[in-house]
Amino acid sequence: MLRHTLILLTLLSITDMASAVHRSDTSLKLTCTDFDWGDVADMATPFMPEDLATALVMQGESSNYDVSSAARQAIPGPNDGYTLPSGIQKILQDIIDTECMNNSHQHL
């Protein structure tokens, strides 16, 4: 749990840096191996309704859930009743766009 809390705090810091980096037209050197489904859950579940957060965690725990599928499930749809901070939304969208799979070394 402490590991996930530290990862979440780090990712939130990265999202702040990502905003600054985006403005300066440079990019962070992140790869798919920097994230797993649990990291996606740690980023998104604090903002999700309890039932959707539980579904995301249960799906991840029940299978070898790939990172892009977790990110796809975490991004809110128009009727989901929640929003994510823009930095987290950007990271999740980058994971989806890169089609991150477990242990992939692709760059986001």
Buried (B, 14 or more C-beta within 10 A) or exposed (E): EEEEEEBBEEBBEBBEEBEEEBEEEEEBEBEBEBBBBBBBBBBBBEBBEEEBBEEBBEBBEEEEBBBBBBBBBBBBEEEEEEEBBEBBBBBBBBBBEBEBEBEBEEEB
